[in-house]
Amino acid sequence: MAGRLEGKVAAITGAASGFGAAAARRFVLEGAKVVMGDIQDAPGQALADELGDAARYVHCDVTIEEQVANMVDTAVSEFGQLDIMYNNAGIVGSVGPIATTPADEWKRTFDIHVHGTFYGCKHAARVMIPRKAGSIVSMTSTAGIMGGLGPHAYAAAKHAIVGITKNVAAELAQHGIRVNCIAPAGMATAMVAALSGDHTAIEETEKALALASPLKGRGGRADDVVNAALWLASDEAGYTSGHTLTTDAGYTTGAAFPTPFAEREDFVAEAGKRGMDS
């Protein structure tokens, strides 16, 4: 069903590659005008050129508030409004034991994930509040809702994004603005592929993810996240706010682990007694 974002204007950070680039293509296909922000200028501009009149590219380092503000202002000046803010920019960041994590790496990880999301929410709210409408979508992770699934700085930052989402949703509901986030598991993207040493090995990464997936034989793909972002951005999610939507094949439900008590046994009563009549 095309046209789900017809007449809407979106701003997407981290739009030159990965989830951001896939979202830019899909949003335009669904009828939106898109302002794409990234620090990767060559691929970002190339994608904007590919998408034509429906897209604009601006250099945007999400750790610099003025550049995020400029991206939002560009959406308004070029296309007249901002309906969707997709805070997508992210990195893996600092990796390693807590006892040897450098402070500057920790802070840089937070600068991109937490401060970048804050700036996106702040400046989207600035232009959405007068219109009494809008959808803000941010990227968290399964590492942001469950321990042990990511490096320490990354996990802490992603937990913070869940908190930002809930609090900002509570504030902006009175203005008709919805605020949600998406929590993917490891997906077949360049960022995940790079962990194995080759950021271009997307197909191999998907195959490896499929082997470990709770949904046997099905690895996570960029489109799985983009479909979630599309729904949250669209009017179809018009009564959903403050929500963390997982795209993880059920991993955070425990589906990746052996199912406890999978075999039928007698009813267990007090003191270990068995049977309904005990």
Disulfide bonds with the S-S distance in Angstrom:
none
